[in-house]
Amino acid sequence: MNILNTTEMEKITGGNAWICLVVAAVIVFLSGVIEGITNPERCNNIETN
């Protein structure tokens, strides 16, 4: 196993996809919460006319 110094560690890239997925999931969840608060409707939205 090699011991990396600081400059070698800064050159390592990766993990960006997971960060993007987590951020997207948080945005989708929060938008659903905000929509549910501002526009509360029942889940079974069946018209009975």
Secondary structure, 3 states (H helix, E strand, C coil): CCCCCHHHHHCCCCCHHHHHHHHHHHHHHHHHHHHHHHCCCCCCCCCCC
